[in-house]
Amino acid sequence: MRKVLVTGLGGAGRTTVAAATALAAARAGKRTLFLSADPGEVLGAPVAGSPGEPHPVADGLWAARIDAGADFRAEFLSLQERGSAALDLLGARPLEDEELTDLPGSEQFALLRALTVAARGDWDVLVVDMPPLHETIALLALPEQLRRYLRRLLPPERQAARALRPMLAQLAGVPMPAQWLYETAERWDTELAGVQSVVDSENTSLTVVAEPGPAAGDALKVARPGMALHQMGVDMIVANRLVPDASADVWVAGLRAQQDKCVSEWHSWLPAGSVCSVPHLGRDPRGLEDLALLHAEALCSSFEAHFADDEDDPVLDGLTMALHWDREERRASSWRVEDVYAEAFAALEQKRALADTDNHWYGRNGVLRAELDEEPVDDGTLVWHIALPGAVKEQLTLVRRGDELLITVGPFRRIVPLPSALRRCTVAGAALEDGELSVRFSPDPDLWPRAR
């Protein structure tokens, strides 16, 4: 299943673009589900049926509305029922469905649950209307963060001591954590792992919608290192609402020149073919026909991409196009650990092999041969290369806490576990150059003795 997450800057038309993308996929013969908090408005007709239940909109296209209030009430009542024994001991009065109102943040949790459930369906394409860009970055990073909190507050290894809790409670004189608490934490961790697998899947692509201009350019510059920090690659930027080109109107021509300048900057830091230009229709798009017109008028660079894994699927164009990269390979290459000595020694061995087989290339005077005989200095340095394109040194901070590294880039923060090899090292320094953060580590002699 191809999953397209559509986000963007506020007021840039991300919901409209998401709906147009879903319609285009459906008209290309794909069984498509459009998931949004309110898809009825942009599709031109209210979506009937119960919230969360897919409702047919057009041939091959279904839409489902996310109801954060209903989702919150269902989850709260389920948690209350599982913890009823503990609540009875405290003398608590259970809350009823009618008196529950959703709390801030419930929309984000409802969307993640809806995304996970929809990803288990038999759809060919799933298009999700996400929140604005900064909220989406935080939302997609949430599963990893919450799983870390759960592991710290309720370590899984402590569950092995369940049989000892009654005895420990008598000795300590205080009640031990109830089993339902650990069971709830385990269930949450399983659900969060499911959400994270959907987000990290190579079949999941991220589309960012923006109306080209100075404000949009600045906003994306701020968000770009944040997405890289959480290893969220942008598969496509949709430059929405471009005014006519080569207009005789001076005001329109000036606006288009400003838009073109902004789009060219996006082309400079994105792979070829990952910027799609959508013209302004001269009105607010309403209904299926306008959505189809947006797709027909969209201009994207030509490259091979398709929604499904089947290589025989036809190449789609316009808004339906999305780069299909190997996300695991991309994530690994953007955060890699380099053994400076090992790589220098390998390069030396390669040069020696070439010298043995090609004396003409190295010359016959023996000078280069002498240089090749010099062994690289083994300073034991390991370098963790972290891709942070667009990051500014003044807005970057690093803090090591045990086996974790806390990285802050502007308004974004992430706590990441150190690779196993680096946990036995001490931080020797760091540098930011050409959009890459290089953190140098030296082996700790007490933890990792190395023979000289």
C-alpha positions, 0 to 999 in steps of 0.5 A, spaced: 500 500 500 502 506 498 501 511 503 502 519 502 502 524 508 500 531 505 502 537 510 504 544 509 504 551 511 498 554 514 493 556 509 497 553 503 491 549 501 494 542 503 487 539 504 485 541 497 492 538 494 491 532 498 484 531 496 486 532 489 492 527 490 487 522 492 482 523 486 487 522 481 490 516 484 482 513 484 482 515 477 488 512 475 485 505 477 487 505 484 483 503 490 484 509 494 482 512 501 482 519 503 483 520 510 482 527 513 479 531 519 473 534 515 474 531 508 466 533 506 468 540 505 473 540 500 470 534 496 464 538 495 459 534 499 458 532 506 461 525 508 455 521 510 456 515 515 459 514 522 466 517 523 472 513 521 468 509 517 470 509 509 464 512 505 464 512 497 465 519 494 467 517 487 469 511 483 475 508 486 475 513 492 473 513 499 473 518 504 473 517 512 472 523 517 477 523 523 472 524 530 477 526 535 472 527 540 469 520 539 476 517 539 478 520 545 471 518 549 472 511 547 480 510 549 478 514 556 472 509 557 477 503 555 482 505 560 477 506 565 474 500 565 481 496 565 483 500 571 477 499 575 479 495 580 485 500 582 480 506 581 475 502 586 480 502 591 481 509 591 473 510 591 473 514 585 467 515 581 467 513 574 466 518 568 460 517 563 461 517 556 456 523 556 460 528 560 467 527 557 470 532 552 476 531 548 482 534 551 488 538 547 492 533 543 486 528 542 486 530 535 493 528 534 492 521 537 486 520 533 489 521 527 495 516 529 490 511 530 486 512 524 492 512 520 494 505 523 488 502 522 487 505 515 494 502 513 491 495 515 486 495 510 486 493 503 487 500 499 492 501 494 493 508 496 492 511 502 492 519 502 492 523 509 490 530 510 496 532 516 496 538 520 500 544 518 508 542 517 511 544 524 505 540 528 506 534 523 513 534 524 512 533 532 506 528 530 510 523 526 516 524 532 511 522 537 511 515 537 518 514 538 518 519 544 512 516 547 516 509 547 522 512 550 518 515 556 514 508 557 521 505 557 524 509 562 518 510 567 516 502 566 522 498 564 520 492 561 525 488 564 522 489 571 515 486 569 519 479 570 519 481 578 511 480 578 511 474 582 515 478 587 510 484 588 506 481 593 512 479 598 515 486 596 509 490 598 509 487 605 516 488 606 516 495 604 509 497 607 507 500 600 503 497 594 507 495 588 505 497 581 498 494 579 499 489 573 494 492 569 499 498 569 504 494 566 499 491 561 497 498 559 504 500 558 505 494 554 499 495 549 501 502 548 508 500 546 505 495 541 500 500 538 506 506 538 511 501 534 505 499 529 504 507 528 512 508 527 512 502 522 507 505 518 511 512 518 518 509 517 515 504 511 519 505 505 512 505 502 510 512 506 511 518 502 511 525 505 508 531 501 509 538 503 504 544 500 507 551 500 505 557 496 511 560 494 514 566 497 519 569 502 514 567 508 514 560 505 521 560 503 523 562 511 518 557 514 521 551 510 528 553 511 526 553 519 523 546 518 528 543 513 533 541 519 527 539 523 525 534 518 532 531 517 533 531 525 527 526 525 529 523 519 523 525 515 525 526 508 521 530 503 519 526 497 515 532 494 514 539 495 507 542 491 508 549 489 501 551 490 497 557 487 502 559 482 499 565 478 500 566 470 507 566 467 509 572 462 503 576 464 502 583 461 500 585 468 506 588 472 503 586 478 502 579 476 509 578 473 512 581 479 509 576 483 510 570 479 518 572 479 517 572 486 514 565 486 519 563 481 525 565 485 522 561 491 521 555 487 528 555 484 531 555 491 527 549 493 529 545 486 536 547 489 536 542 495 531 537 493 532 531 488 530 532 481 523 531 480 521 532 487 518 539 486 511 540 483 508 546 480 500 547 481 497 553 478 492 558 481 485 556 478 483 564 479 478 561 484 478 557 490 477 549 488 470 546 490 468 539 488 471 533 484 471 537 477 476 543 480 480 537 484 481 534 477 483 540 474 488 541 479 491 535 477 491 536 470 494 542 470 500 540 475 507 540 472 512 536 475 519 534 472 519 527 469 521 521 473 519 514 474 514 513 480 508 509 482 504 508 488 504 500 488 510 496 489 508 492 482 513 494 477 508 493 471 504 499 474 503 505 469 507 511 471 503 516 474 503 524 473 501 530 476 500 530 483 499 523 484 507 522 483 511 521 489 519 519 489 519 512 491 526 511 495 528 506 500 527 509 506 531 504 510 537 506 506 536 513 506 536 513 514 542 509 514 546 513 509 544 520 513 546 518 520 553 513 519 558 512 524 565 512 520 571 509 523 577 514 521 583 509 522 579 503 518 577 507 512 584 510 512 587 503 512 582 501 507 584 506 502 591 505 503 590 498 501 586 500 495 592 504 493 597 499 494 593 494 490 593 499 484 600 501 484 602 494 484 598 493 477 599 500 474 606 502 475 605 508 469 600 511 473 604 512 480 611 513 476 617 509 477 621 514 481 619 511 488 616 517 491 609 515 491 611 508 493 614 511 499 608 515 501 604 509 500 608 505 505 606 510 511 601 507 515 595 511 517 596 514 524 591 510 529 588 515 533 582 511 535 577 516 532 570 514 531 566 520 527 558 520 527 556 523 521 548 526 522 545 530 516 542 536 518 541 540 512 539 547 513 542 547 520 545 553 523 551 553 528 548 558 533 542 554 533 545 547 534 546 544 541 549 537 543 548 534 550 550 527 552 546 524 557 549 516 558 548 512 552 543 518 549 545 524 545 540 530 546 540 534 539 537 541 539 536 545 532 532 551 533 525 549 535 526 542 534 529 537 539 530 529 539 534 524 544 537 519 540 540 513 543 548 512 541 550 506 536 553 501 540 560 502 538 559 509 541 557 508 548 564 506 550 567 512 547 567 519 550 565 525 546 572 529 543 568 534 539 563 536 534 563 540 527 557 543 523 559 543 515 555 543 509 549 541 512 552 535 516 554 535 523 560 530 525 561 528 532 567 525 534 568 520 539 574 517 542 574 510 545 574 510 553 580 506 555 577 503 561 571 501 557 574 499 550 582 497 551 585 498 545 592 495 543 597 500 540 
